[in-house]
Amino acid sequence: MNGPPRIPAGNRRLSPRAALRRPATAVLGDRTLTVETCDVSREGLGFVAPCPISPGRRCDLTFALPGGGGERSFTTTVRVSHSTYLARERFQIGAAFVALAPDAAAAIDAFLGAA
């Protein structure tokens, strides 16, 4: 069979993910939001925001990954894929990396390998 790999029903992810619960910052134009990361994969990141963010919207996300000797912060552009209401001022946001720098990609790979 040719074409993209089949993905099991209920799981649209193409790569492993790991829990990552850390404070982070999302910048949408001139607005800065304090958010909390939930999980990370090579393709993207999940986080909780105080307000919905429209699917398709791009934002700059700064987050930290633990690693040997401490945490390293990375800033990357993400594209929101979904925004789900959880509770008052809590929205689950799924976002895909738009352009991931090689050092950030290597840190995520190392983090996923250690998780």
Sequence and secondary structure as in RCSB ss.txt:
>XXXX:A:sequence
MNGPPRIPAGNRRLSPRAALRRPATAVLGDRTLTVETCDVSREGLGFVAPCPISPGRRCDLTFALPGGGGERSFT
TTVRVSHSTYLARERFQIGAAFVALAPDAAAAIDAFLGAA
>XXXX:A:secstr
  SS    TT   SS EEE   EEEEEETTEEEEEEEEEEESSEEEEEESS   TT EEEEEEEEEETTEEEEEE
EEEEEEEEEEEETTEEEEEEEEEE  HHHHHHHHHHHHH 
